[in-house]
């Protein structure tokens, strides 16, 4: 049984901050390019990295003794100790100011911006918003808000709620959510969350039908597609949210439609139901 959620206690984490530094290496850029279905090449010092390379940089490292049953670090520390057992990346917003480049020393400054509790069809939900500022030797490169959602283990349909069919896509790419793809992204981001690689855990403990495709990986593919359609230029602002889980072993698509303001973008499963939706403006 989940322990009682004390929102007043959790909101004491608002304003907490931390800082971490890492180097954008050529090897990291090669690995991320390969995982994003790009030409791998031989990146050299000064070459631009994929736009969401910051999600691979300076990730928290904890000893095995400090990991919880889901593979995440035990609750507390920088993030508030939300007692709800399921944790997912719900969405966020990114401002791209300038690219990170091979050889850059990058510093991420993070701050807990908000903690809120809501009730939904799956029960109690706790949303934690984290603001990040990522810098390079040339100044601020990225500003970002990440929304993390915690929820109860029971009471949710295993496959998520189906969404209305999306419009016909003007631009569409298809790939397969291969388990090796999921493993590679977990490795690149030092993400120990077992829902992405441990099939026994995700099906028997969390009740899903298979391994879950990373939300950030879907967002990364969307951003790269949007930039490709605009001559390689990243959007000034990209906002996105998860709609329902995308699972291993199925074909999925990355889609885009032009709008007056910019682009509407989404990923979809084999049934063409959206799994993540986003908007981009230049």
Secondary structure as UniProt FT lines:
FT   HELIX           7..10
FT   HELIX           11..13
FT   TURN            14..15
FT   STRAND          17..23
FT   HELIX           26..35
FT   TURN            36..37
FT   TURN            45..46
FT   TURN            51..52
FT   HELIX           53..56
FT   HELIX           64..66
FT   TURN            69..70
FT   TURN            77..78
FT   STRAND          86..96
FT   TURN            102..103
FT   STRAND          105..120
FT   TURN            121..122
FT   STRAND          123..136
FT   TURN            137..138
FT   STRAND          139..151
FT   TURN            158..159
FT   STRAND          171..176
FT   HELIX           179..188
FT   TURN            189..190
FT   HELIX           194..196
FT   HELIX           199..204
FT   HELIX           215..229
FT   TURN            230..232
FT   STRAND          237..242
FT   TURN            248..249
FT   STRAND          251..258
FT   STRAND          263..268
FT   TURN            270..271
FT   STRAND          274..281
//
